[in-house]
Amino acid sequence: MEETERVAKRLEKMLKNERIEETALKYLRRLRGVDMTLDILTKTGVGIIINKIRKESDNPEVATLGKNIIKQWKKLVPDKVESSGASNVNAKRSPDSKNGVGSDDGGPSEIKRSRAEKSEPVESTVPPASRGYFPIQTMTTTDQFRLKAREMLQSALECGTIPSGAYESEFLAIRIESAIFDIFNSTDSKYKQRVRTRVMNLRDSNNPNLRLNVLMGHVNPEKLASMTSEEMASKEMKDLREKYTKETIEDHQMAVQTRSADEPMTTFVYCNHCGHRWKFC
């Protein structure tokens, strides 16, 4: 476990500095000999890091070795987990199928593949966050409501162009849904409503930055799961709400004569937004 975590951090540092050198081969060979378990994979996120390494490396040996390691580790994942897309070592992205990397390692279904082909990676105007791995717990489930929610969230994340350097949308969708489930600990109406609002906001064409910020790691899945509608809103919508709040306050200022006629009137103010009351002369 500790050895895998150390190697994962070194590979991650190479990714962050965009320096995938020959030393990557040394680390990959070391990982190939590790007695890997599903628990280590999910807690270190090493599968995602290797997947990223093999995609960005210009060294064919690195790409091939990384692909073989991912293929070997996928055998640790139960069939039900693979079919639900709940493994964080699942490596997929349609551009890789064009150069033969990642197209035959237990890839996604035809539906997911065609969806990914429509979302070609592009250069993002949003700078990437630190490419740290996510320390997560196993997020497997066979609940049909939860699996459907994950599909909806993944579809929302892939509804537009996918920026270069983005995290795996499938992995993000699993984490978002798992965080929502942890809040309610059931799939009741509140859970379903929370999922629907995340999907609608991620698909909102007037608020593209929310989806980009989630994909690039600036808004982590756990944060998105608990955000209010106001927090998810676009900057324009926040400015508009602030404007209306200010106008509401100004419209409800009442000047009252509380002293003699020659004294200035006292203005009583009540904020309809927060309920605060105050007065001034």
N, C-alpha and C positions, 0 to 999 in steps of 0.2 A: 504493500500500500504506500509506504513512505517513499520507496524507490520510484514507483510510478508517478507519484505526485511531484517529486523533484524533477524528473525528466519532463513531465508535462509543463512545468513552469519554465524550464529552459527552452523548450520548443515554442512556448507562448511568447517568450521574450524575443526570439528570433522573428516570429511573425510580426510583433509590434514594431520592430526595427526594420522590417522588410529585408532581412538578411538571412535568407534560407540557403545556408552554405553546405559544404560537404559534411560538416559536423552533424547535420540533420540525419545523415545516414547512420552515424554511430549511435545516436539516440534511438532511432527507429529499430536498429538491430537489437539494441538492449531491450526495448519494449517487446520485440517479437519473442524473446526468451522468457518474458515474465509469465508466471502462472496466473493469468488474468481471471477475474470473477466479475459477475454482473454488478456486485456491490461496489467494487473498485471503479468500474467504468462510470457508474452513475454519480459517485461521490467526487471523482476527480475531473470528469468531463474530458478525459484524454482522447476519447474517440472523436470528439468534435475538433479538437486541436489538430489531430493527425489528418482528419478529412480536409481541414483548411490548408495544412502544409502541402498535401499531395496536389491540391488544386492550383496553388500559387507557385509551386516549384517548377523551374525550367529544366531541372535534372530528371530525365526519364526514370532513372533508377530509384530516386526518391518517390516519384509518383507511383511506380509499380509496387515498391515495397509497402508504401502507405496503403495502397489499395488492397494488397494481400492481407495486411494486418487487420484492416477493417472487416474484410470478408471472413477472416478467421474468428474475430471477436463476435460477429453477428450470430455465430452458431450458439453463443451463450444465451441469446435472447429467446425466450419461449415463442412458439408460433403465434399465440394469441397476442403477445406484445408486439411482434413484428407486424401483424395484420392491422393493429390499431394505431401503429405509428408511435408507440410509446417509448421506444428506445432512443436514447440520446446519442447512440453511435450510428444511427441510420444516416448514411451519406447519400444525399441526392441533390441534384441541380441539373437542369436540362442541358446547359452548355457542355457539361462533362461528357454527356452521351455522344457528343459529336467527335471527341478525340479519343473515345474508348476508355476513359477513366471513369469508373463509378457506374457504368451502364449495366454491368452484369453482377453486381454485388448485392443481390436481393433488393433491387431498386423498387420505386413506387409503382402504383398501379397506373394503367393507361390514362385514367382520368387525371390523376395528379401530374403525370408526365406532360400531358397536353396543356394543363393549366400552367405549368412551369415554363413551357416553351413560349407561351404568350407573354411571360414576364421576364424578358431578357435582362440580365444585370446591366446597369448603366452607372456612370460615374455620379456619385451623390454629392449634392451641395452641402449636406450635413456631415460634419467631420465625425469619424468613428470614435466611440468611447474606448477606454482601455480594453484590450481584447482579453480580459481575464476569463478564466474558466469559471463555470457556475457550480458551486458545491451544492448538489441537490440530492434529494432522497429518491428512491425508486417511485415512479409515478405511473405504475401500471394500473389498469382497470379493465373490466369487462362490461361495465355498466353502459347500456346502449345510449342513454341520455348524455352521459359524459363524453362518449366517443363521438356522438353527433355534434356536441358543443365544440369539441376540438377541431372537427372538420370545418365547422362554420368559422371559427377563429382563424384557422390556417388560410381558408379561402379569402377572408377579409384582409389578411396580411399580404396576400398575393394578388390583390385586386388591381394593383398598378405595377409600374416598373419596380424591379428590385435593385436597389443600389449596390454598387461594388463594395465588398467588405461587410455585407449584412450578415447577421446571424441566421441560422436555419429557421425558416418560418414554421416548420413542423415542430421543432423543439420549443420555440417560443409559444406556440399555441398550446402545447401540453402544459407548460409552466403557468400560463395565464389561467387555463381552466382549472388546474390543480389548486392554484391560489384562491380562486373563487370558491371552489368546493370546500377548501379549508375554512373559509369564512362562515359558510352556512352549514357545513357538515351534512348536507343533504342535497337532493336535486328538486327541491320544492319550487314554488312559484317565484320566490325571491331570488333563488339561484338562477332560474331561467331568465328572469328579467335582467339580472346583472350581466349575464352572457349576451343577451340581445343588445343592451346598451353599448357594450364593448364593440360588438360587431358593427353596429350602426355608426359609431364614431370612427372606427378604423376605416370604414368604407366611405366616409363623408368626403366628397370631392372638394368641399370648401375648407377642409382642414387636413390637407395632405401631410403636414409636418408631424401630426400625431403618429401616423403609421410609420413614417421614416424614422422618427425618434425611437420607436419601439424596435424596429429592425436593426438600427445601428447601436442599440444598447444604451441610449441616453435615458430612456424610460424603461426600467426593468419590469418584467411581467408581474411581479408581486405588487409593485406600485400601481400599475394599470388596473389590476383587479380591484383595488380599493378606491380609485379616484372617483370624485364626484363629476357630474356633468359639467359643472363650472370649471373644474380643473382640466378636463379634457377638451374644452372649447378652444377654438382658434383665437389668435391674438385679436383679430377684428371683432369677434363676438364678445370677448372679455372687455374690450374698449367700449363696445356698444352698451353692454350691461352697466359699466361704470358710469357712462354718460346718463343713462336712464335713472340710475340710482341718485346721481347728483341732482337731476331735474326733479325727482320726486321729493328730495329733501328741500329744495328751494320752493317747491309748490306748497309745502306744508309748514311754512314759517308763518306764525300768527303774531302780529303786534297787538298788545293789549295794554290799555291804560290802567296801571295798578297803583299809581300815586296821584298826586294833584295834577290838574290840567296843564300847569306850566312845566311839569317834569317830563323828561323823555319817556317814551313808551317802552315797555319790556317785550321783547320778542321771545316767544316760546317755540322751541324747535323739537320736532319728533321725527326720527328716522324710521321710515316704513321698512327698511331693509334689516336693520339690526335691533330696532325697538328702543334705541338710546334716546333719552330726553335731556335737553339742556336749555338754558335761557341766557340772553344777553340784552344789554340796554343800547 
